[in-house]
Amino acid sequence: MFVAEQVLKNHDLAYEELEAGLIGSGGDGGIDAMYVLVNGEMAQEDIDLAPLKKNILIEVVIIQAKLSESFGESAIEKMTVTSEDIFDLGRDLEPLKSVYNEGLRSAAEIFRMVYKGLAAKFPALKFRFVYASKGSEIHQNVSRKATLLGDKIRGLFSNAEYGFEFLGASELLALARRQPPASHELALSETPISSAGEVGYICLVRIRDFDKFIRDGDGRLRRNLFEANVRDYQGSTAVNEEIAQSLRVRSGEDFWWLNNGITIIAAKATQSGKTLTLEDPQIVNGLQTSTEIFRYFSEANTEGEDRHVLVRVIVPTKAESRDRVIKATNSQTNIPPASLRATDKIHRDIEEYLRPFGLYYDRRKNFHKNEGRPLEKIVGIPLMAQAVMAILLQRPDDARARPSSLLKNQADYEKVFSTAHPIEIYRVCASIVKRVDTLLRSEWDLDARERNNRRNNLRFYIAMRVAALAAGKNSPSASDLATIDLDKITDDSIRESLAAVNATYEALGGGDRVAKGPELVEKVKAELAATIG
């Protein structure tokens, strides 16, 4: 988990996403973690590939993390054999059930689904292998094994980019110490127009300087600069092509004449001459323009480029104002409503309600993680949706099977996040799932990664059963759940639900398919009804 967090720091993944990529030991094929990222966002089982049109990057990150004092050849040899098995699209994964565990096979299935689903759009493909240990020196025979692994990958995907990194103790420490800067400087072409009262600026910025603003020290796009709730929107091919065309074809018009510009919100903005220093800036509108500018300076001949882009910088004094800016600036484009969920008033209400109870509602993805809050105290919007789906709607199978699409289905969203529900149910549902998670992380006598797989499959079933027993009803209403006394839910009661659910799960054969299918929830509900009477 520590290595994954450091390696993927630039991708700004949440704790839940980092955990989801961990592979169980015993049949892991020498792979401790595997992440499939599409345009920088983690792909899960229910990823929607339809909005992706062009300029697509599929990145596969594979991690082997060891506590050994050196780097060995055998670790890379295992990864090589495994890679040949899971990345050869001509091989069926089903016969490999006896060779590799379910976590690895599931990760491989996600890769295959994504790659095959996007193949006709000719995505760029990148493999990044990371081998971490406490070692320092790398023997030439070990390096040679990494080269041979690259040959195997290129043999399967001739146009793929391949990289292999050895991370020793010093490299890991350097990564851990590296923090994204809280403030960024934006060079201006002219003195900006500023507003009286509320802090705000209208600026002309050379697109060359804006490109520097959105890149990190390694020249990569700073994904954490983009508002998390809208950054996954790809837009139509036509819009992207028009922006790209206006950049590549230098006519008599300046770029800002042809483009709506970019909106940035910041916690603080200070002007010094022709420079703005922005604290915690977030690009809330202009994602497509920003990414096309990034691609333009990455791919085209930009010598002599001196055109400008219009940038608005706003410093909202209230959270509601911030949300209104995000919603208003994006309502003028075709961004789906699901991308703007976090700006809904109910989420601000939940955030305010949970805070006095020591729970931090992550309306802005990774805000509290970056503030150093502990994992067990952070509740993201997707996890809250899963918790309410499992406990109130009693659909733990959907909560498990559709982690990223619950917010996109309008009917489900309105059932989960409704002002008709007592606000207390959100604390109850989140707290029960967090309590279940805490117990499951320590309960089974299993390797941490294997425990994680089992936890992902059972957590929402156990939470549903615990809540129903605490309410004393087979199908408790929102009002029933709101009155649950969380202090009366003991670890022993959670263990009892764990034992009951796990017995049914194993009787059905276990695994992801059982957790995502209808049979487990039917049997758990039947057993629950018999228990409550």
C-alpha positions, 0 to 999 in steps of 0.5 A: 500500500505504501509503495503504491501510494508513492508510485501513483502519487501523480495520479491522485488516487483515493485510498479506496482506489489504491486498496482496490489495486492490491492483489492477494498473495498465494497465486499472485504470480509475483505481482503485489498490485496492478492498476489499469489507468485510462487517461489517468483515471483508475479503471474499475469493472463498470468503467464507461468507455463510450465517452472516450473518443481519441488521444486515449492513454491506457497505462498499466502499473504493476508493482512488486514490493518486498522487504528483502535487502536486495533486488533478486532475479526470481522476482522479475522472472515470476513477473515475466511468466505471469505477464505472458499469461495474463497479457496474451489476449489469445489465452483464456483466463479461465484455465488459469484459475488453478494458477493465479488467484482471483485478485490477479485474474480480475485485474487482468480481466479489467485490462482486457475489457478496457483494451479490447473496448478501446482497440478500435480507437487506437489508444496509446499503451504504456506498461510500467513495472515497479520493483521495490525493496530495501536494496540499493545496488542492482546487479547486471543480471537483475537488470538483464531480466528487466530487459527480457521482460520488456522484450516479452511485453513488446512481443505482445504489444508491438507499439507499447511503451515499456518502463521498469523501475527499481525503487530502493529505500532511498528512492522510496524515502524521496518519493514519500517526502515529495509533496505537491506544491500548495501554491503555483505561480501563473505568469501573466501577459498584462496586468490583470483586471481585478474586481472590487470587494470579492477577490477575482482576476481576469487575465491574458496568459500566453499559452506557453506560460499556461502550459508551464503552469499545468505541468509538474517538474517532470513535464507531466500534466498536473492532474490534481490541478483539475477539479476531481468531479469534472476532470474525467469528462472527455467531451465530444470529438468535434469540440476537442478537434476544433480546439486542437485545430485552432491551436495548430493553425495559426491564423490572424486571430489570437487564440483567446478570440476563438476560445471561451477560456479557463476558470480557476478557483483558488483558496488565495490569490496574490498579485505581484506585477505580472505574476499571480501566486495561487494557493490550492488552485483548481481548474473548474472549467476549461479541461478540454482547452487545458489538455489540448494546450498540453498536447499541443506543446507536447507534440507540435512545433511551437517555436515562435508561439506567442498567442494567449488564453483568457483565464479567470481566477476566482477566490470564493469565500464560501463553499456554496459560492465555490459550488455555484461557480463550478456548476454555472461555468460547466452548465454552458457545456455538455457536461453530464449532471453526474459529473457535478454531483458534489456541488449538490446542496445535500453533499454540503449538508452531509459534510457539515453534519458529519464533521462534529462526529470526526468524519470527513466527507470528501466532496473534493476528492483527496482533499482530506487525504492531502490534509493528512486525515486518517483513512478510517475517518475519510468518507468519499462520495462513492463510498457513501453511495455504496454504503447507503445502497447496501444498507438502506436499499439492501442492494449490497450486490450492486454496491459491490459490482458497480462502484463507479457508476452508482452516481451516474444513474439518476434513478439510483442517485435520487434514491441514495441522496435524497433530502427526504431521508433523515440526515442521520442515516448518512452517518449511520451507514458510513460508520457501520461500513467503516466499523466493518472495514476496521474489523475485517482488516484485522480479523482473518488470519490471511495475508493483507492483500488476500484479506483485502479481496475478501473484504471487498467482496463481503463488506457491504453484505456484512454492513447490511446485516449488521444494520438490520439486526441493530434496527431489529427489522428485516428491511429497515426504513430510513427512519429506522436506520436514523435511530440506530445507536451506533455505540450498541453495535459491538465488535462481537455483533459484527463478527457474528454477521461476518461468520454468517455471511462468510459461511453463505459466501463460501457455500456458494463457491466464493469469489467476485462473481458470487459477490456481484451476483443475485444469489448471495444477497437472496440467501443472506436476506433469507437467513436474516429474516429467519434470524430476526423472525 
